[in-house]
Amino acid sequence: MAEASLNATQRLEEATLDPENTYTPYPERPETYIVPVVFFIIFIVGVLGNGTLVVIFLRHRAMRNVPNTYILSLALADLLVIMTCVPFTSIVYTLESWPWGVTVCKLSETAKDISIGVSVFTLTALSAERYCAIVNPLRKLQTKPLTVLCAILIWVLATIFALPDAILSAVEYVPLDNNKTIIVCTPFPEAVYGPRNAKYMVLGKALVYYILPLCIIACFYVLMAKELHVSAREMPGELQSGQGIAQARARKHVARMVLAFIIVFFVCFFPHHLFMLWFHLNPNAEEEYDDFWHALRIIGFCLSFLNSCVNPITLYCVSGVFRQHFNHYLCCRSPRRLQRALPSNVNCETSFNSTYRRHTQGTTLDSQSIYRRNTLARQNTQDTTVIAFDTPCKKEANNFEINHQKVGSFGT
């Protein structure tokens, strides 16, 4: 999630945006009525979506794999910001003054930055894990203990980056032109940062929480797409029909999935960081501020929080297994009814299927797992073809859990 201090600093900016220092009462502002409704939807969808993800991870052992561990961490970070920031922020847009005091101010700003850091760093780690899973399908180094350790380190790192806001965030009294004073909660107190030093903090947060992670994620996704394209183009001739088509579709599915996450990441964070950088780095921002920048400020602020509830929706759209579990818990569809409703050739993919290709000492190993009931998985090693039956869709009592049989050293 993008840095969401925009609402906390809104009133400080209003005191200087207008050359005449005019103040618009809250009842005359459209965002006073629009933002609380948007945040109410974000709160409900975010709690249900991310809460369901946590329940799925805890109740279904088959879902506790490497990428899903990162998804759990992402869901917990989203829940943190939804529970600790969204209610207070929506009230700030309704009330003129901050009513909660300095303790809640520091807690809200700290929780916000921790959630931002965990979300962004987890997405970066997840993109790296997905790239390694495609280019190195055996994944000897990608064990669950290592993944848990990485997730813990991400939370520690995010907490360290949030310490400045935990220490320096404060409430300030802002005098208005109508002989009225309002109280604001701000991460950039004037006594600490001054009017100039705040821009360095804004620039630093944009680099750490957006620009650098986005560049790293983009690099991994470009390499991932290149690997998928090359492996699909060099697919063995005997796999060009039947299984070959399914393999190509699986690779396209992975490409669409990673593209969806990068688009969500970019869209949700871009408007907010664009406005914050423009306002704090542009010396003429106060004179150039108009309706466009005002709308961009509100849109960016809402989108930065919207990211906390849109990740479960993205998973629902791109993952069949998560979709089944979401339907079970949120739509009260029992596993038996769900199984009868599915077509016979349904893909029972894991949350992140991958079809991969590996080169080792001149030997090309093409391996695939087509997640259909009783489907043949073919694996080629030079002149030898190994045919293995892969039946990962094993029905257990009261749930759908994916079990992968290992055949020799080629099992998935």
C-alpha positions as CSV (number, residue, x, y, z in Angstrom):
1,M,0.0,0.0,0.0
2,A,1.2,3.5,-0.9
3,E,2.2,6.0,1.8
4,A,-1.1,7.4,3.1
5,S,-0.3,10.4,5.2
6,L,-2.1,12.7,2.7
7,N,-5.2,13.1,4.8
8,A,-3.2,13.8,7.9
9,T,-1.4,16.7,6.3
10,Q,-4.4,18.0,4.3
11,R,-5.3,20.8,6.6
12,L,-1.7,22.0,6.9
13,E,-1.6,22.3,3.1
14,E,-4.9,24.1,3.0
15,A,-3.6,26.9,5.2
16,T,-1.1,27.8,2.4
17,L,-2.6,26.6,-0.8
18,D,-4.8,29.6,-1.4
19,P,-3.0,32.9,-1.7
20,E,-5.9,34.5,0.3
21,N,-5.8,31.7,2.8
22,T,-9.5,31.0,2.5
23,Y,-11.0,28.0,4.3
24,T,-13.8,25.9,2.8
25,P,-16.1,24.5,5.5
26,Y,-16.5,20.8,5.5
27,P,-20.2,20.7,4.6
28,E,-19.3,22.4,1.3
29,R,-16.7,19.8,0.3
30,P,-17.8,16.8,-1.8
31,E,-15.0,14.6,-0.4
32,T,-16.7,15.0,3.0
33,Y,-19.5,12.8,1.8
34,I,-17.7,10.6,-0.9
35,V,-14.6,9.5,1.0
36,P,-16.4,8.0,4.1
37,V,-18.6,5.9,1.8
38,V,-15.5,4.7,-0.2
39,F,-13.7,3.9,3.1
40,F,-16.7,2.0,4.4
41,I,-16.6,-0.2,1.3
42,I,-12.8,-0.6,1.6
43,F,-13.2,-1.6,5.3
44,I,-15.9,-4.2,4.7
45,V,-14.3,-5.7,1.6
46,G,-10.8,-5.6,3.1
47,V,-11.8,-7.3,6.4
48,L,-13.9,-10.0,4.6
49,G,-11.3,-10.7,1.8
50,N,-8.1,-10.6,3.9
51,G,-9.8,-12.3,6.8
52,T,-10.9,-15.1,4.5
53,L,-7.3,-15.5,3.2
54,V,-6.0,-15.9,6.8
55,V,-8.7,-18.6,7.5
56,I,-7.9,-20.4,4.3
57,F,-4.2,-20.5,5.2
58,L,-4.8,-21.7,8.7
59,R,-7.5,-24.3,8.0
60,H,-6.1,-25.9,4.8
61,R,-2.6,-27.5,5.1
62,A,-2.3,-27.8,1.4
63,M,-2.4,-24.1,1.0
64,R,0.6,-23.6,3.2
65,N,3.2,-23.4,0.4
66,V,6.0,-20.9,-0.2
67,P,4.1,-18.3,-2.2
68,N,1.0,-18.5,0.0
69,T,3.1,-17.8,3.0
70,Y,3.9,-14.4,1.4
71,I,0.3,-13.9,0.6
72,L,-0.6,-14.5,4.3
73,S,1.9,-11.9,5.3
74,L,0.4,-9.5,2.7
75,A,-3.1,-10.2,4.1
76,L,-2.0,-9.5,7.6
77,A,-0.4,-6.2,6.6
78,D,-3.6,-5.2,4.8
79,L,-5.6,-6.1,7.9
80,L,-3.3,-4.0,10.0
81,V,-3.9,-0.8,8.0
82,I,-7.6,-1.5,7.5
83,M,-8.2,-2.0,11.3
84,T,-5.9,0.8,12.6
85,C,-6.0,3.5,9.9
86,V,-9.2,3.3,7.8
87,P,-11.6,4.1,10.7
88,F,-9.6,7.0,12.0
89,T,-8.9,8.4,8.5
90,S,-12.5,8.3,7.4
91,I,-13.4,10.2,10.6
92,V,-10.8,12.8,9.9
93,Y,-12.4,13.5,6.6
94,T,-15.7,14.0,8.4
95,L,-14.6,16.0,11.4
96,E,-12.6,19.2,11.1
97,S,-10.2,18.5,14.0
98,W,-8.3,15.3,15.0
99,P,-10.2,14.1,18.1
100,W,-8.0,11.1,19.2
101,G,-4.9,12.7,20.7
102,V,-1.2,12.2,20.1
103,T,-1.1,8.5,21.1
104,V,-3.6,7.4,18.5
105,C,-1.9,9.7,16.0
106,K,1.5,8.0,16.5
107,L,-0.1,4.5,16.5
108,S,-2.0,5.2,13.3
109,E,1.0,6.7,11.4
110,T,3.3,3.8,12.6
111,A,0.8,1.1,11.7
112,K,0.3,2.7,8.3
113,D,4.0,2.8,7.5
114,I,4.5,-0.8,8.8
115,S,1.7,-2.0,6.5
116,I,3.1,-0.1,3.6
117,G,6.6,-1.6,4.1
118,V,5.3,-5.1,4.6
119,S,3.1,-4.9,1.5
120,V,5.7,-3.5,-0.8
121,F,8.6,-5.7,0.4
122,T,6.4,-8.8,0.3
123,L,5.4,-8.1,-3.3
124,T,9.1,-7.7,-4.1
125,A,9.9,-11.0,-2.4
126,L,7.0,-12.7,-4.0
127,S,8.1,-11.6,-7.5
128,A,11.6,-12.9,-6.8
129,E,10.2,-16.2,-5.5
130,R,8.0,-16.6,-8.7
131,Y,11.0,-15.9,-10.9
132,C,13.1,-18.5,-9.1
133,A,10.2,-21.0,-9.3
134,I,10.1,-20.7,-13.1
135,V,13.8,-20.7,-13.9
136,N,14.6,-23.2,-11.1
137,P,11.6,-25.5,-10.7
138,L,13.4,-27.9,-8.3
139,R,13.5,-25.0,-5.8
140,K,15.9,-26.6,-3.4
141,L,16.6,-23.3,-1.6
142,Q,12.9,-22.3,-1.4
143,T,11.9,-24.1,1.7
144,K,9.1,-23.2,4.1
145,P,11.4,-22.3,7.0
146,L,13.4,-20.0,4.8
147,T,10.2,-18.4,3.6
148,V,8.9,-17.9,7.1
149,L,12.3,-16.3,8.1
150,C,12.1,-14.0,5.1
151,A,8.6,-13.0,6.0
152,I,9.7,-12.2,9.6
153,L,12.6,-10.2,8.4
154,I,10.3,-8.2,6.1
155,W,8.2,-7.3,9.1
156,V,11.3,-6.3,11.1
157,L,12.6,-4.2,8.2
158,A,9.2,-2.5,7.8
159,T,9.1,-1.7,11.5
160,I,12.5,-0.1,11.4
161,F,11.5,2.1,8.5
162,A,8.4,3.1,10.5
163,L,10.3,4.2,13.5
164,P,10.7,7.9,12.4
165,D,7.0,8.3,12.2
166,A,6.5,6.5,15.5
167,I,8.8,9.0,17.2
168,L,8.2,12.2,15.3
169,S,4.5,12.1,14.4
170,A,2.6,14.7,16.4
171,V,-0.6,16.8,16.6
172,E,-0.4,20.4,15.7
173,Y,-2.7,23.4,16.0
174,V,-3.3,25.2,12.7
175,P,-4.9,28.7,12.8
176,L,-7.3,29.6,10.1
177,D,-8.3,32.9,8.5
178,N,-11.7,32.9,10.4
179,N,-10.1,33.1,13.8
180,K,-10.5,29.4,14.2
181,T,-7.9,26.8,15.1
182,I,-8.0,23.1,14.1
183,I,-6.0,20.2,15.4
184,V,-4.2,17.9,12.9
185,C,-2.3,14.7,13.1
186,T,0.8,15.0,10.9
187,P,3.9,12.9,10.2
188,F,5.7,16.1,9.2
189,P,5.6,18.3,12.3
190,E,6.7,21.9,11.5
191,A,8.9,22.0,14.7
192,V,10.9,18.9,13.5
193,Y,11.1,19.1,9.8
194,G,10.4,22.7,8.8
195,P,8.9,23.6,5.5
196,R,11.9,22.4,3.5
197,N,13.0,19.2,5.3
198,A,9.6,17.5,4.7
199,K,10.3,17.2,1.0
200,Y,13.3,14.9,1.8
201,M,11.1,12.6,3.8
202,V,8.5,12.5,1.0
203,L,11.2,11.8,-1.5
204,G,12.7,9.1,0.7
205,K,9.4,7.3,1.2
206,A,8.7,7.5,-2.6
207,L,12.0,5.8,-3.3
208,V,11.8,3.1,-0.6
209,Y,8.1,2.3,-0.8
210,Y,7.5,2.8,-4.5
211,I,10.1,3.6,-7.1
212,L,12.9,1.1,-6.1
213,P,10.5,-1.8,-5.4
214,L,8.6,-1.1,-8.6
215,C,11.9,-1.2,-10.6
216,I,12.9,-4.5,-8.9
217,I,9.5,-6.1,-9.5
218,A,9.5,-4.9,-13.1
219,C,12.9,-6.5,-13.7
220,F,11.7,-9.8,-12.2
221,Y,8.5,-9.8,-14.3
222,V,10.3,-8.9,-17.5
223,L,12.8,-11.8,-16.9
224,M,9.9,-14.1,-16.0
225,A,7.9,-13.2,-19.1
226,K,11.1,-13.7,-21.2
227,E,11.6,-17.1,-19.7
228,L,8.0,-18.1,-20.3
229,H,8.1,-16.9,-23.9
230,V,11.4,-18.7,-24.7
231,S,10.3,-22.0,-23.1
232,A,7.0,-21.9,-24.9
233,R,8.7,-21.2,-28.2
234,E,11.1,-24.1,-27.7
235,M,8.5,-26.6,-26.6
236,P,9.2,-30.1,-28.0
237,G,7.4,-31.0,-31.2
238,E,5.6,-34.0,-29.7
239,L,3.9,-31.7,-27.2
240,Q,2.5,-29.3,-29.8
241,S,-0.9,-30.9,-29.5
242,G,-2.9,-31.9,-26.5
243,Q,-0.6,-31.4,-23.6
244,G,1.4,-28.8,-25.5
245,I,-1.6,-26.6,-25.9
246,A,-2.4,-27.0,-22.2
247,Q,1.2,-26.1,-21.3
248,A,1.1,-22.9,-23.4
249,R,-2.2,-22.0,-21.8
250,A,-0.7,-22.5,-18.3
251,R,2.2,-20.2,-19.2
252,K,-0.1,-17.6,-20.4
253,H,-2.1,-17.9,-17.2
254,V,1.1,-17.2,-15.2
255,A,1.9,-14.2,-17.3
256,R,-1.5,-12.8,-16.9
257,M,-1.4,-13.3,-13.2
258,V,1.9,-11.5,-12.6
259,L,0.8,-8.8,-14.9
260,A,-2.4,-8.3,-12.9
261,F,-0.4,-7.8,-9.7
262,I,2.0,-5.3,-11.2
263,I,-0.8,-3.3,-12.7
264,V,-2.6,-3.2,-9.3
265,F,0.6,-2.2,-7.6
266,F,1.3,0.6,-10.1
267,V,-2.2,2.0,-10.3
268,C,-2.9,2.1,-6.6
269,F,0.4,3.8,-5.7
270,F,1.0,6.1,-8.6
271,P,-1.5,9.0,-8.1
272,H,-0.6,9.5,-4.4
273,H,3.2,9.6,-4.9
274,L,2.8,11.8,-8.0
275,F,0.9,14.4,-6.0
276,M,3.1,14.3,-3.0
277,L,6.3,14.6,-5.0
278,W,4.8,17.4,-7.1
279,F,3.6,19.4,-4.1
280,H,6.7,19.1,-2.0
281,L,9.3,19.4,-4.8
282,N,7.7,22.0,-6.9
283,P,8.4,25.5,-5.6
284,N,5.4,26.9,-7.3
285,A,3.0,24.2,-6.2
286,E,0.9,26.6,-4.0
287,E,0.3,28.9,-7.0
288,E,-0.4,26.1,-9.5
289,Y,-2.7,24.1,-7.2
290,D,-6.1,23.8,-8.9
291,D,-9.1,21.5,-9.2
292,F,-7.0,18.9,-11.1
293,W,-4.4,18.5,-8.4
294,H,-7.1,18.6,-5.7
295,A,-9.0,15.7,-7.4
296,L,-5.7,13.8,-7.9
297,R,-4.9,14.3,-4.2
298,I,-8.2,12.7,-3.1
299,I,-8.1,10.0,-5.7
300,G,-4.5,9.0,-4.8
301,F,-5.4,9.0,-1.2
302,C,-8.3,6.6,-1.7
303,L,-6.4,4.4,-4.1
304,S,-3.6,3.9,-1.6
305,F,-6.0,2.4,0.8
306,L,-8.0,0.6,-1.9
307,N,-4.9,-1.5,-2.5
308,S,-5.5,-3.1,0.9
309,C,-8.8,-4.7,-0.2
310,V,-8.1,-5.3,-3.9
311,N,-5.5,-8.1,-3.5
312,P,-8.0,-10.7,-2.4
313,I,-10.2,-9.7,-5.4
314,T,-7.2,-10.2,-7.7
315,L,-6.5,-13.6,-6.2
316,Y,-10.1,-14.6,-6.7
317,C,-9.9,-13.7,-10.4
318,V,-6.6,-15.4,-11.2
319,S,-6.5,-18.4,-8.9
320,G,-9.0,-21.3,-9.2
321,V,-8.1,-22.8,-5.9
322,F,-8.6,-19.5,-4.0
323,R,-11.8,-19.0,-5.9
324,Q,-13.1,-22.3,-4.7
325,H,-12.2,-21.5,-1.1
326,F,-13.7,-18.0,-1.3
327,N,-16.9,-19.4,-2.7
328,H,-17.0,-22.0,0.2
329,Y,-16.5,-19.5,3.0
330,L,-18.2,-16.4,1.6
331,C,-21.0,-18.0,-0.4
332,C,-21.7,-20.9,1.9
333,R,-21.1,-23.4,-0.9
334,S,-20.1,-26.8,0.5
335,P,-17.2,-28.7,-1.1
336,R,-19.6,-31.4,-2.4
337,R,-21.9,-28.9,-4.1
338,L,-18.8,-27.1,-5.4
339,Q,-17.3,-30.2,-6.9
340,R,-20.6,-31.1,-8.6
341,A,-20.8,-27.6,-10.0
342,L,-17.4,-27.8,-11.6
343,P,-17.0,-29.2,-15.1
344,S,-15.2,-32.5,-15.6
345,N,-12.2,-31.0,-17.2
346,V,-11.7,-28.2,-14.6
347,N,-8.2,-27.2,-13.8
348,C,-7.3,-27.8,-10.2
349,E,-4.3,-25.5,-10.2
350,T,-2.5,-24.4,-7.1
351,S,-2.5,-20.8,-6.2
352,F,0.4,-20.2,-8.4
353,N,0.9,-22.8,-11.1
354,S,4.1,-22.7,-13.0
355,T,5.3,-24.5,-16.1
356,Y,9.0,-24.5,-16.3
357,R,12.1,-25.3,-18.2
358,R,15.6,-26.0,-16.8
359,H,19.0,-26.4,-18.4
360,T,21.6,-28.4,-16.5
361,Q,25.0,-29.3,-18.0
362,G,23.8,-29.5,-21.6
363,T,20.7,-31.4,-20.6
364,T,17.3,-29.8,-21.2
365,L,14.6,-30.8,-18.8
366,D,11.0,-29.9,-19.7
367,S,8.6,-30.6,-17.0
368,Q,4.9,-29.8,-16.6
369,S,2.1,-30.5,-14.3
370,I,-1.3,-30.1,-16.0
371,Y,-3.7,-30.1,-13.1
372,R,-6.5,-32.2,-14.4
373,R,-7.8,-35.4,-13.1
374,N,-5.8,-38.4,-14.3
375,T,-3.7,-36.4,-16.8
376,L,-0.4,-37.7,-18.1
377,A,2.6,-35.5,-17.3
378,R,5.4,-35.9,-19.8
379,Q,9.0,-35.1,-19.0
380,N,11.8,-35.1,-21.5
381,T,15.5,-35.6,-20.8
382,Q,17.5,-35.6,-24.0
383,D,16.6,-38.9,-25.8
384,T,14.6,-40.4,-22.9
385,T,10.9,-39.7,-22.3
386,V,9.5,-40.4,-18.9
387,I,5.7,-40.7,-18.6
388,A,4.3,-40.2,-15.2
389,F,0.7,-40.1,-13.9
390,D,0.0,-37.0,-11.9
391,T,-3.2,-37.0,-10.0
392,P,-3.0,-33.9,-7.8
393,C,-6.7,-33.4,-7.3
394,K,-7.3,-35.6,-4.4
395,K,-10.6,-35.1,-2.6
396,E,-10.5,-35.0,1.1
397,A,-13.3,-34.8,3.6
398,N,-14.9,-31.3,3.8
399,N,-12.4,-29.5,1.6
400,F,-10.5,-29.4,-1.6
401,E,-6.8,-29.7,-1.0
402,I,-4.2,-30.2,-3.7
403,N,-1.7,-33.1,-3.2
404,H,1.2,-33.5,-5.7
405,Q,2.6,-37.0,-6.2
406,K,6.3,-37.2,-6.8
407,V,7.5,-39.7,-9.4
408,G,11.2,-40.3,-9.1
409,S,13.2,-37.1,-9.2
410,F,10.7,-35.4,-11.6
411,G,7.7,-35.0,-9.3
412,T,6.2,-31.5,-8.9
